[in-house]
Amino acid sequence: MMIGAKSFLGLPIASPKGIISDSNSLSTNSRSVGVLRACVSMEGSQTMSHSKNGSLPELKSVNGHTGQKQGPLSTVGNSTNIKWHECPVEKVDRQRLLDQKGSCALNQKLYQKGKLCYILDGDNVRHGLNRDLSFKAEDRAENIRRVGEVAKLFADAGIICIASLISPYRRDRDACRTLLPEGDFVEVFMNVPLEVCEARDPKGLYKLARAGKIKGFTGIDDPYEPPLNCEISLGEEGTGTSPIEMAETVVAYLEHKGYLKA
């Protein structure tokens, strides 16, 4: 199963079926999947250090990928203003759950129920798999397509896949939906007002976009197309606004629809 957000942006979910989410992330950043991410970012992503003689900065690898770090954000390949996100459920935890070796609040809730899942975070995949992609419209579409294909493989393996990334266009989200059998794609819409997203702005990107330093930024000078038929809509009055409350809403939906049955 695939759970998508950003419509969480749209939250796709992959479980023994599959999950994709389309939002800035499963955290409290943005209208898309942004509100569910209670994950901690990795402090030491890529770093640059200057040599004593003042020569060009030395690039250091963060999480296995070499790039440049500017404050809390990094540039890897053609992907700019990205940040590596760590999740509290780590590899060793997944291995323990499977009894084999091999971010969010939603991931934690599912893990507590004994359900194996994996998050495909929009920034994280741009550190490696999609490092060759920029944020131009055509590259953003390709970014979503690749993540959808990877989520499909997770779902085929019986693993719940939470895809948390910016997916502002309906056609791209709908294309991911068609990759999976009917009912295996769960789109979660983080229905959060733009002013709330800007107030949160954990990476400072809205501020940069307002200053004209980032072009084509969703919600500022590039459109976000709300979903027309999402399975779950979060952030509205009466649905709970904390990451834990929203995660519980998603889990309740999955349980009611039978996604979490053995």
Secondary structure, 3 states (H helix, E strand, C coil): CEEEECECCECEECCCCCECEECCCCCCCCCCHHHHECCCECCCCCCEECCCCCCCCEECEECCEECEEECCEEEECCEEEECCECCCCCHHHHHHHHCCCCCEHHHHHHHHCCCCEEEEEHHHHCCCCCCCCCCCHHHHHHHHHHHHHHHHHHHHCCCEEEEEECCCCHHHHHHHHHHCCCCCEEEEEECCCHHHHHHHCCCCHHHHHHCCCCCCCECCCECCCCCCCCCEEECCCCCCCCHHHHHHHHHHHHHHCCCCCC
